[in-house]
Amino acid sequence: MASVTAAIKRASAAARAAMNRFDAQTMAQLRELYQTSLDAINRAITHAADGDRVPLTALDRLRHQLDQELRRLASERNQLLAGGLEQAAELGSTPFVAALTGDELTRINFKAIEFVKQFTANDGLQLSDRLWRVDRAAKQRIGDAIEFAIIRGEDAFRAAQRMAGAIDRDAIAAASPDKLGGNIRDLMVGRGSALYQAQRVARTELNRAHGTAYMAGAESTPGCVGTRFLLSPRHPEPDICDVHANANLFGLGKGVYPPGQNPWPAHPNTLSYVVAVFEEDVTEEDRAGVETMDEAKSRFQAAAIASQTAREHNPHMLARTYRAPWDDFPPVLLHADLGAAKNHPDHAAAKNGDVEAAIRLVGDTELPPKFRLPKVT
């Protein structure tokens, strides 16, 4: 049994790494799909232009072309997501090949996918509803942006022809292919865009398929007492996930929950995982350290307050010093606060590959000597 348990633990770590890669791959594929649609819409706008603006006579045709393109996009995205759910579920159940039969794993994957498709969140929406809302919002926002710019530009153009008052050159320019294309780009692939909403839904449901299949595999494995709520190293800010990952509510250890009681996922777009815990993993200290949720929350709040107090007294201290364990990963000292890097004037250039900018950023955000780790000799 020990060899099976060890194999499951190794395979679980490998599955998490594979799921991270798959998540990144899927996000990139979604971006490519939305960029392709954006390019098609911009080509339609350019083709409809009469000189340096899009006339009102082209509006109905553009509306029709927009509808067609967004329907095509939705179809391809949904196909990508359907295949992604299958792969995510398989990645979730694969760690248990040493303990379960092929038929058992197949049933687990199928049930996980069906669960994700039929899952109804607190807002009453299922996966298909969320995708429909993403598509409806994209159609409405992009269609309205095109219509507003064209009508406003048409009015200004007509006024200029009649020489009636001052010429609204900004309104005319807003109906140009370049200006329209820029506005639509923001709505399609910018911050808070249709792409962002689609990626948010996809990440949430792919992770749900992965975690659901994983927990089902764990619960079907002899000797497994539950699953641990495991924070991702990419977990950005303290939230309810930190509480769940550190609470010892059942005497099984921090963040460990019996079958069917793990609160994962705690919110949409989560980066957290679950990992199987076996009887031999539970210590006497774990059994004696059982606490209530109120006690766990109070402990978390006290740690957060202590961290904030330390930061106020020393600006070089990191904003997030309270972290949940990551398997057997050793303690670490973070180089700098994430906010310090993002707010640095060289941040954008460094991310884009400017080596000199990166060196300046690292030098400016380096911890003072008293907080550095000693050199290893």
C-alpha distance (Angstrom), angle and dihedral (degrees) to the residues before:
residue distance angle dihedral
M1 . . .
A2 3.80 . .
S3 3.79 90.9 .
V4 3.81 90.9 50.1
T5 3.80 91.4 49.3
A6 3.81 91.4 49.2
A7 3.81 90.5 49.0
I8 3.81 91.0 51.1
K9 3.79 91.9 50.2
R10 3.81 92.3 50.2
A11 3.79 91.5 45.8
S12 3.82 91.0 47.8
A13 3.79 91.7 56.3
A14 3.80 90.2 47.4
A15 3.82 90.9 48.8
R16 3.81 91.8 52.7
A17 3.79 90.4 51.4
A18 3.80 90.4 47.3
M19 3.80 90.8 48.9
N20 3.80 90.9 51.7
R21 3.80 89.6 53.2
F22 3.78 91.3 45.7
D23 3.81 91.0 50.2
A24 3.81 90.9 52.5
Q25 3.79 91.1 46.5
T26 3.80 92.8 50.3
M27 3.81 92.8 47.7
A28 3.81 89.0 52.0
Q29 3.81 91.9 48.7
L30 3.79 90.5 50.9
R31 3.78 90.7 50.7
E32 3.80 89.8 51.2
L33 3.82 91.2 50.8
Y34 3.79 93.0 50.2
Q35 3.80 92.4 44.0
T36 3.81 89.9 52.3
S37 3.80 90.1 52.7
L38 3.79 91.0 46.6
D39 3.80 89.8 53.1
A40 3.82 90.8 50.1
I41 3.82 92.1 50.1
N42 3.79 91.3 48.5
R43 3.80 90.9 50.5
A44 3.79 89.3 53.1
I45 3.80 90.6 50.5
T46 3.80 92.4 49.0
H47 3.80 91.1 48.7
A48 3.81 91.0 50.3
A49 3.80 94.3 50.9
D50 3.77 121.2 112.5
G51 3.77 102.1 -153.1
D52 3.80 110.5 -51.2
R53 3.81 97.7 -11.6
V54 3.79 141.5 46.6
P55 3.83 110.0 -114.6
L56 3.78 125.8 -136.3
T57 3.81 90.6 -113.0
A58 3.83 88.7 68.7
L59 3.81 95.5 54.2
D60 3.82 99.2 91.0
R61 3.77 92.4 46.9
L62 3.79 91.6 49.1
R63 3.80 90.8 49.2
H64 3.80 89.7 53.6
Q65 3.80 92.6 47.2
L66 3.80 90.7 48.4
D67 3.81 91.3 52.6
Q68 3.78 91.5 49.8
E69 3.79 93.8 48.1
L70 3.80 94.5 47.5
R71 3.81 90.9 49.1
R72 3.79 89.6 52.1
L73 3.79 90.5 48.0
A74 3.82 92.3 50.0
S75 3.80 91.6 50.4
E76 3.82 93.8 51.5
R77 3.80 92.6 43.2
N78 3.80 92.0 50.5
Q79 3.80 90.7 50.2
L80 3.80 89.5 51.1
L81 3.79 91.2 49.8
A82 3.81 93.4 47.1
G83 3.79 90.9 54.3
G84 3.78 89.7 43.1
L85 3.79 93.0 56.1
E86 3.79 90.0 55.3
Q87 3.80 92.8 49.5
A88 3.81 93.4 44.6
A89 3.81 91.7 51.1
E90 3.80 91.1 48.3
L91 3.80 90.8 51.0
G92 3.80 87.5 51.7
S93 3.80 96.6 52.7
T94 3.82 98.9 36.5
P95 3.85 94.7 84.6
F96 3.80 88.7 68.9
V97 3.81 98.7 57.6
A98 3.80 88.4 109.6
A99 3.81 91.9 58.9
L100 3.82 107.0 29.9
T101 3.79 135.7 52.0
G102 3.77 125.1 -111.4
D103 3.81 91.1 -108.6
E104 3.81 91.2 52.2
L105 3.80 91.4 50.8
T106 3.82 91.3 48.2
R107 3.81 91.0 52.5
I108 3.80 90.7 47.7
N109 3.80 91.7 52.3
F110 3.80 93.3 47.5
K111 3.79 93.3 48.9
A112 3.80 91.9 47.2
I113 3.81 92.1 53.1
E114 3.80 92.2 47.0
F115 3.78 90.4 48.0
V116 3.80 91.6 54.1
K117 3.80 92.7 48.4
Q118 3.80 93.0 49.3
F119 3.81 98.5 36.1
T120 3.80 112.7 123.2
A121 3.80 116.6 -157.9
N122 3.79 126.4 -149.7
D123 3.79 90.0 -87.5
G124 3.82 90.2 60.3
L125 3.81 94.8 -112.6
Q126 3.79 128.7 130.1
L127 3.81 127.1 -158.5
S128 3.81 93.9 -89.9
D129 3.82 90.0 50.0
R130 3.80 91.9 52.9
L131 3.78 93.0 49.9
W132 3.81 90.3 48.3
R133 3.81 89.8 52.4
V134 3.80 91.3 50.1
D135 3.81 90.7 51.5
R136 3.79 94.8 43.9
A137 3.81 91.8 50.8
A138 3.81 92.1 48.1
K139 3.80 92.6 50.0
Q140 3.79 92.3 47.0
R141 3.80 97.6 45.4
I142 3.80 97.1 43.1
G143 3.80 93.1 41.6
D144 3.79 91.7 49.8
A145 3.81 91.8 48.0
I146 3.81 91.6 52.6
E147 3.79 93.6 45.0
F148 3.80 95.1 46.6
A149 3.80 93.8 48.8
I150 3.81 94.4 46.0
I151 3.82 95.1 46.6
R152 3.81 92.5 45.1
G153 3.80 90.7 47.8
E154 3.79 91.4 47.5
D155 3.80 92.2 52.5
A156 3.79 91.6 49.2
F157 3.80 91.7 46.3
R158 3.82 92.1 50.8
A159 3.80 90.7 47.9
A160 3.78 90.4 50.9
Q161 3.79 90.5 51.1
R162 3.81 90.2 53.2
M163 3.81 90.8 41.8
A164 3.77 86.3 -130.4
G165 3.77 105.7 161.5
A166 3.78 128.6 -43.7
I167 3.81 117.1 -17.5
D168 3.80 112.3 -111.4
R169 3.78 96.7 -140.9
D170 3.81 92.1 172.1
A171 3.81 90.6 58.5
I172 3.78 92.0 49.3
A173 3.82 91.0 47.2
A174 3.82 90.5 50.1
A175 3.81 88.3 64.4
S176 3.80 92.6 53.6
P177 3.81 117.9 112.0
D178 3.82 91.8 -117.3
K179 3.80 95.1 51.2
L180 3.80 93.7 42.3
G181 3.79 90.2 47.5
G182 3.80 91.4 52.9
N183 3.78 93.1 50.4
I184 3.79 92.4 48.1
R185 3.80 91.0 47.4
D186 3.81 89.3 58.7
L187 3.81 91.0 49.7
M188 3.80 93.9 46.6
V189 3.80 105.4 39.3
G190 3.83 107.8 2.4
R191 3.80 130.2 97.3
G192 3.80 111.5 -49.4
S193 3.81 88.7 5.2
A194 3.80 132.4 144.2
L195 3.81 88.0 -90.4
Y196 3.81 92.0 53.2
Q197 3.81 91.4 50.8
A198 3.81 91.9 48.2
Q199 3.80 91.9 48.5
R200 3.80 90.6 49.0
V201 3.80 92.1 53.2
A202 3.81 92.5 43.7
R203 3.80 95.2 49.4
T204 3.80 91.9 47.3
E205 3.79 94.8 51.0
L206 3.80 97.3 39.0
N207 3.81 89.2 52.8
R208 3.79 89.4 46.5
A209 3.81 90.9 53.9
H210 3.80 91.4 47.2
G211 3.81 95.2 47.0
T212 3.81 94.8 42.4
A213 3.80 91.8 52.9
Y214 3.80 91.3 44.7
M215 3.81 94.2 51.2
A216 3.81 91.0 46.8
G217 3.80 89.5 52.4
A218 3.79 91.8 47.8
E219 3.78 93.8 48.3
S220 3.82 90.2 51.3
T221 3.81 92.9 52.4
P222 3.83 118.6 94.7
G223 3.79 113.4 -117.1
C224 3.80 95.3 23.5
V225 3.82 110.0 127.3
G226 3.81 96.9 -177.3
T227 3.77 145.9 -57.1
R228 3.78 132.8 -76.1
F229 3.81 121.3 -128.5
L230 3.79 98.6 -127.5
L231 3.80 124.2 -164.2
S232 3.77 117.4 -138.8
P233 3.82 118.1 -122.6
R234 3.83 83.6 -121.8
H235 3.82 92.1 59.2
P236 3.82 98.5 131.0
E237 3.81 108.8 -161.3
P238 3.82 138.4 9.5
D239 3.81 111.9 -89.6
I240 3.80 141.2 137.0
C241 3.83 88.7 -55.3
D242 3.82 88.9 69.1
V243 3.79 90.2 56.0
H244 3.80 93.5 49.2
A245 3.81 91.5 46.2
N246 3.81 93.0 53.0
A247 3.82 104.1 34.6
N248 3.82 116.6 107.7
L249 3.80 98.4 -160.3
F250 3.80 98.8 151.8
G251 3.79 105.1 34.2
L252 3.79 91.2 -106.7
G253 3.79 96.6 110.2
K254 3.78 136.5 -85.2
G255 3.78 111.9 -35.1
V256 3.82 94.4 -0.6
Y257 3.80 119.2 133.4
P258 3.81 132.0 -177.3
P259 3.83 119.3 -111.9
G260 3.79 111.9 -62.5
Q261 3.82 95.6 11.5
N262 3.80 104.4 82.2
P263 3.85 107.7 120.3
W264 3.82 91.2 -147.5
P265 3.00 124.3 159.1
A266 3.78 94.9 42.4
H267 3.81 95.2 -179.8
P268 3.83 141.9 -3.9
N269 3.80 120.9 -75.5
T270 3.78 90.0 25.1
L271 3.79 122.0 173.2
S272 3.80 94.5 -163.3
Y273 3.81 127.2 109.0
V274 3.80 141.4 -161.7
V275 3.80 125.9 -124.4
A276 3.81 130.6 -168.3
V277 3.81 119.2 -105.8
F278 3.80 121.6 -159.4
E279 3.79 133.5 -155.6
E280 3.80 93.0 -101.6
D281 3.82 90.3 54.8
V282 3.82 93.5 63.6
T283 3.81 113.8 89.7
E284 3.79 131.9 -161.5
E285 3.79 87.4 -109.9
D286 3.81 88.7 57.1
R287 3.80 91.7 50.8
A288 3.80 92.2 48.4
G289 3.80 94.4 45.2
V290 3.79 99.1 66.3
E291 3.81 113.6 144.4
T292 3.77 141.1 174.1
M293 3.79 124.2 -104.3
D294 3.81 89.7 -111.0
E295 3.81 89.6 55.1
A296 3.81 91.0 47.9
K297 3.80 91.3 50.5
S298 3.80 91.7 48.0
R299 3.81 90.5 50.5
F300 3.78 90.7 50.4
Q301 3.80 92.4 47.8
A302 3.81 91.4 49.2
A303 3.81 90.7 51.5
A304 3.80 90.9 47.7
I305 3.82 91.7 50.0
A306 3.80 91.3 48.0
S307 3.80 89.7 50.6
Q308 3.79 91.9 49.8
T309 3.80 91.7 47.1
A310 3.79 91.0 51.1
R311 3.77 90.2 49.3
E312 3.79 92.4 50.8
H313 3.81 90.3 53.0
N314 3.79 93.3 43.8
P315 3.82 118.7 27.2
H316 3.81 89.9 -162.7
M317 3.79 92.1 66.0
L318 3.77 114.9 101.1
A319 3.80 120.9 -105.5
R320 3.80 92.0 -132.8
T321 3.82 111.3 46.5
Y322 3.79 94.9 142.0
R323 3.80 109.0 86.9
A324 3.76 135.8 163.2
P325 3.83 118.8 -124.6
W326 3.82 120.3 -94.4
D327 3.81 105.6 -146.4
D328 3.83 107.1 -78.9
F329 3.80 95.4 -25.5
P330 3.84 108.5 140.9
P331 3.82 123.4 -117.7
V332 3.79 114.1 -79.7
L333 3.79 138.3 -162.5
L334 3.79 112.2 -138.3
H335 3.79 115.9 -131.9
A336 3.80 96.2 -135.5
D337 3.77 145.0 -18.2
L338 3.83 112.2 -80.9
G339 3.79 89.0 -128.8
A340 3.79 91.6 54.8
A341 3.79 91.1 57.5
K342 3.80 95.2 43.9
N343 3.79 92.8 49.1
H344 3.79 94.3 48.8
P345 3.84 113.1 109.5
D346 3.83 90.7 -128.6
H347 3.82 94.8 51.2
A348 3.82 97.1 100.1
A349 3.80 93.9 45.0
A350 3.80 92.1 46.9
K351 3.80 91.5 52.1
N352 3.79 89.2 51.2
G353 3.82 92.3 56.8
D354 3.79 103.6 -91.9
V355 3.82 101.0 149.5
E356 3.81 95.8 -166.5
A357 3.82 90.7 50.6
A358 3.80 89.8 50.0
I359 3.81 91.5 51.5
R360 3.81 91.0 50.8
L361 3.82 91.2 48.2
V362 3.81 93.2 50.2
G363 3.78 92.0 46.2
D364 3.80 94.0 49.4
T365 3.81 94.5 47.4
E366 3.81 97.3 42.6
L367 3.78 116.8 127.8
P368 3.81 116.5 -110.0
P369 3.85 116.7 -100.2
K370 3.83 95.3 -98.6
F371 3.82 90.1 61.4
R372 3.81 97.9 44.8
L373 3.76 124.0 104.8
P374 3.81 115.5 -109.4
K375 3.79 115.9 -101.3
V376 3.78 116.0 -100.8
T377 3.81 111.8 -124.0
